[in-house]
């Protein structure tokens, strides 16, 4: 399955450019597409952003579907079509080549013009001119990478999305809820606390995040506005308050409460605060997640004697079990196309926990992660192609990612401390 592309040219709030998370690609597809992104020519008497082509190369390589040639291995560095000799790139066995120029504009802005060429057919496939401020270098770069990816694959990707995650120090005395670009750059700490933070969940508009905080008085569910930092208490009932998940329209929140004695699934209307109980069973029901139609909720339940995934129709009340294979299946997340269910899977009692995908159309379950252990908290990219999850690797808590077909894999460790509880953000306008 090819990785799709995302269009985004907006910033949440100003942030540092440093990347606390790093990308370590461990596996790509064997039939990756050879492509050359030539260093863009900078036409300016002043310092200009000269890392745009580097970011584009990184995006394409990180996808696992492209083999990106290094600039030092190129025979020439053309900036215009007149300087482009296709025989040079055929000699290097490149299928596609990207060239571009960067020009300084008034008012602290810059302009980028790039072209994508098919080497074999010697024809231009794509050309585009973009403008931005110096603070939008990464956004413009991701947008170019997105357009190239979409042109060559026909499917959308996730270069310009955001991720949220929780970091903690070695003593677990300080917890940070952070957001960053999907490649780990421009990290923003949006919440710091002495209390443990769990289960961050994005609102569909990408402007709010729900999460659980384990305070002295017990667990509480909050919704926080990212831009202002203002947080709103949603649930502080007696007992368990956990596992928030926004409805597709962003107006409701599904969560797990044990206020009536047993953990059950509830839905709270964020405007009226009306609370509706969804499940009623002596088994533990937890970890709700909405299906894209907003009419179904999937959740983990122990009603069969061991954790399995169920789906309930909110209109008819019809309940069905989705998973049967393996000893343990939990924390299910559905891809946007509604076909692939991603979950934490344990094949047999006492075995390792790995990330698996269940094809709901064909009923086939595939284990995706094998290089890590104690895998948990899977989160699906908004295109339904990649899965980010928390794991243990070399005795460290890290993030990792894998495609839903298992072909592409990379690790996402933090430069400092432990990192867990990933949540992949939505598309934005």
N, C-alpha and C positions, 0 to 999 in steps of 0.2 A: 504494500500500500504506500502510495506517495504522500509526502507531507504537503499540506496545503499552505496557502499564504494569507496573511492578514494585512489589512490596510489600517494604518494608524498614524496620525501626525498630530498628537496632542500630548501634553504633559500634565500629570496630576498636580504636582507642586515642585518647586525647585529642589534639587537634591544634588548630592555629591556624585561625581562620576566614578568613583572607585568601585570595584566589584569585590564584595565580600565572598561571593560564590564564584567558583571556577568551573569550567567545563572540561571534562576529560572523556573524549570519545573513545569508546572501547570496541564498538562494532558498527559497521555500515554495511550496506548491501553490496554484493559482489559486482553487480552490473551498474555501478555508479557512473554518472555522466561526466565526461571530461569537459571542463570549462575553464577559461582563462579570464580573470578580471584584472585588466591592465591597470597599473597605478594611474590615477586620474591626474591630469595636468592642472596645476594651480597657476592661474593668471592673476597675480596680485602683487603689489609692492609691500603689502603688510602681511602679517602672520595670518594664515588662513587654515581652515580645517583640512588637514591632509590625511586624515585617517578614515575617510568615507569608504574608500575601496577596501581597506583592511576589514572594516565591519561587514561589508557585503560578502567578502571571501569567507569570513568566520561564520556568517549566517548560513551560507550555502553548504559549507563543509559540515557544520553542526547538524544539518538535516540528515546526513548519512547517505544522501542520494546523489551527491556530486563529488567528483574528484577534482579538487581545485589546485591548479598548478601554482607554484610559488613564483613571485616576480623575478627572482634571481635566475630561474630556469627558463625564462622567456628569451627569445632571440631579439626582440625589439619591444619598445614601449610606445606604440602609436597612440595619439590622442584624437586624431581625426580620421575620417574614412579615407582621405587622400593618402595617409601614411600607412594604411592597413594593407598588408600583403598576405593574402589567404594561404599562399603556399608555405609561408613560415609556420602557420598554425597547423596546417595539415602535416607538416614535417614533425611537429610536436604531438601529433595525434589528438588534437583538441577538436571537440565537436562544436563548441560555441566560444565566442570571445566578446568581452564587454570592454568598451572604451569610454572615456568621459573627460570632461573639463570642469573646473571649478573657478568661478569668477566672483570677485568682490563687488558688492553693491553698496549703495549709500545706506546710511542708517543702521550699520552693524549687521547687515544681511549678506547672504551669499546665494549664488545661483549654481546649480549643478545641471549639466546636460550630459546624458549618457546614451549609448546605443548598444544594442545586442545584435550580434550577427551569427548567422548559420554559416559555419566554415565550409561545409561540404557543398552547399548550394550557392555559396557566395552572395548571400542576400541579407538585408536588414530585416530583423523580426520585430524590433521594438525600439522606439526612441521617445525620450521624455525629457522635459525641462522642469526642474523643481526649485523652489525658493525656500529659504528658512533663515532663522537667526542662529547665532553661534551656539545657543543653548539647545538647538534642535538638530544638531549634527547627527546624533544617533537615530532620531526619528526619521530624518530624511534618508539615512543609510538603510534602515530597515524597510522603508517604503520602496526603495529601489530594489532591494533584495526580494521583497514581496512580489513586485511586478515581474521581475525576471523569473522567479519561481513559478508564478501563475502562467506566464507565457509558455514555459517549457513543460509544465506538467498538467495544466488545465484544472488544477485543484488548489484550494485555499490552504494557507499555512499559518504558522503561529509565531513568526519572528518578532512581531511588534506587540505581542500581548505582555501582560504583567503576571508575576507570580507573587503569592504571599507565603510566608513561612515563619516559624518560631525558632529563635535561637536562644541558647542559654549558656552560661559559663560552666566551668568544670565542677564547681561546687553547687550548682543549681540554686543559686541565691538571687539571680537576676534573670528575668525573661524578657525578650524583645519580640514584638510582632512587627515584621518588616515586609515591605514590598520591593520588588526590583523588576528590571526587564527580564524577559524570559531567558536571557543568557547570563543573568546574575549581576549585570551592571546597574549603576545608579541606585544602589540600595537606599531605601528610606526607612528609618525606624519610626513607626507611627504610634507605638505604645511600648512603654517600659514599665515593668512591675516586679515586685518581689514575689508576686503570686504566679503560679503556673498558668499558662495560657494554652488552650486546646482548641481544636476544630475550627480554624478560621474558614469562613465561607463568604464568597463574593456575592453581592447583589448583581442582578443582571445588567444594571447600568454601569457597573464598575466604579461607582462612587461611594459605596458603603461596604463594610465588612462586618459580618457577625462572628462572634467567638465566645468561648467559654472561659471564665476565669475562676480558679479554685481559691476562694478567699477564706478567711478565718471562719466566717459564718456559713460556709458551704459553697457549692458551685452556683454560678450566676451566668446568665446569657445576656450579652450586650450586643448592640449594633452601633458601629462607629462610622461617622462621616470622615472620609480620608482627607479631604482638603482642609477642613477646619479642626479635626481632631476631637470634635464633640462626640461623646458617647451617650447612649441611651440604654437604660436598664430595661430589658424585655421580660425576663423571668427570674424570680428569686423565690420560688415556691419551696416549701419544706421538702427535703429529700433531694433527689437528683434533678438537675437542670442541665441538659447537655445536647450535643449533636445538632446544632441549628443548620437549616438548609432553606434558602430562599425559594419561593415559588417562581415559575418562569416570568410572571408579570411583576415580581418584586414586592407585591403587596402583602404577602403572607410569609410566615416562617414555620416550617415543620421542625419539631424538636422532641426530645425524649424527656418525660417528666415522671417522677415516682411519687407525686404529691398525694395520690390515692392509695399508696402502698406498694404497687408493683410498677416497674418501668413500662410505660406505654407510649405510643406515638400520639402527639397532639399537633394541632395547627392553630397558630395565633394570627389573627388579623392585625397587622401593624398599625392600622388607622383606628380601629374601634377597640382593639385589645380583646375582642371576643375570642374565647378559647373553645376549640372543638376537639373532642377525643376521637381518635381514628381507630385505635385497636382496643380490644378487650379480651385478654387472655392471661391465664396464670403463668405462662412462659414469659421470659424477658423479651420485650420488643424494643428495638433501639436502632440508631443510625439511619434515620429516614433520608430519602433523597427523592426529588421530584422527577417524573418523566417529562419530556419536552412538551407534551400536550397539556400539562397542568391538571390532568384528570386522574392521574395515577401516582401513587407513592410506592417506592420500593423500600424495603427495610430488612434489617437482620432480626431473626426471631429464633428463640430456643424451643419453640413449641413442639418440634419434632424430636427433642431430646438432645440435639446438638445444633449449633448455629448454622442456619441456612437462610437463603434470600427469598423473600416473598414480595408479591406485588398486589396492591389493593386498588380497586376502582373506587374513587371517592363518590361517584354518582350512584352506582348500583350496589356498592358494598361487596362486590365479588372479589374473593381472595384466592390467589394461586401461588403455589410454590414454584420457584424458578430454578433452583439448584438442587441437584441430587448426587452429583459425583464428588467424592472426597469426604473427609471427616469434618472439615470446618470450612465454611464460606461466610464471609462477613464484609462490612464496609463497602457495599456495592456502589458504583458510580456508573451511570449510563452515558454512552457516547451520544452526541447530539443527533446522530442519524437514527437513534433508537434501536440499532441492531446489536452493538457490542456492549456487554455488561462487564465492567472491570471490577475485580474484587480481590480480597485477601483470601488465599486458598491454602489449606493444609490437606495433603493427600491422605495421610494416615495419622492416627493418634501418635503423638510424640515426634512427628516429622517437622521439617522446617516450614516456616510460613513464607509463601512466595506470592507474587502478583500474578493473576491469571485473567484471561478474557474468556467470556462465554458468548458465543455467537447464538443469539436468541432465534435466528432464522433456521440455522442448521442444527442447533443443539450441541455444538462441539465446544469443549473447554480446552484451552491451551495455556500452559504455564509460560509466562513471559520472562520472569526474572530467575536467574540461576547463579549469578556471580555475587549476589549479596544474600544476607539472611536476616531473619526477624523483620521481614518486609511488612509495611503497614501504610495506612493513610493514602491510598491511591487517589489521584486527581487527574481527570481527563482534560486534555487541551480542548478549547472550544470547537476545533474542527473534528474532534473525535479520533485523531490519528495517534497522538502521543499520550503517554501516561507518566506523570511524575509521582514519585512515592518516597517515603522515608524508609531507611534501611540501615543495617549495620555492615560496615566494610572495614576490615583491618582494625576492628575494635573501636571504630568511630561511628557516631550517628551522623549520617550524611543524607542528602537527597540523591535520587537516581532517576533516570528516565528511560523508557523503552517504548517502541512503537507497538500498536495493538496487534501487529502481525509478528512481533518479536525480532524483526530484522535489524532494527537500529537501536543501539544502546549507548548511553553515556552516563557518567557519574557527575554529581554536582556537589562536591564537598565545600565546606566553609573554610575560609582561611584562618578563622579563629573560633573556638568553641564548638558546640554541638548544634546541629540544625535538624528540624523535624517538622511535621504537620504542614506539608505543602498544600497549597490551593491555587490552581491555575485560573487566572482571571478570564473574564468574558471578552468578546469582541466589543469594540466601541466605535461610535460614529466619528 
